[in-house]
Amino acid sequence: MISLKKQKVIKYIPIIQFITLFCWGKYYRKNNLKYSDYFKTFMKMVVFLLVINIPRMILHFVFNSDLLDNIVFYISIYPCFLGLATIAVLDQEQHEKTLKSQNANEPQ
């Protein structure tokens, strides 16, 4: 699995940033985390995609030019993937902090 430190770098590289989503899913399976947390984060991703894409779809109907529509579409791809990767990395960081604090509080 790719470390969080590497994922923080990968999330800025176009298209390759999609790898962080696979790492995020593997992280949940590996650490046996609650699927309710997985679903909450997944819903955050869906809402983020709606926030990015609904204005783009509205502009699709406003623009008469296919060229402008294509430009807006291709410009919106990077923020979509970046947002998904950022949400996935932040969720993993949050769970890492929680797991570390739980391990620190356990009696030895």
PyMOL commands that set and color helices and strands:
alter all, ss='L'
color gray80, all
select helices_A, chain A and resi 4-10+16-31+35-62+66-105
alter helices_A, ss='H'
color red, helices_A
deselect
rebuild
show_as cartoon
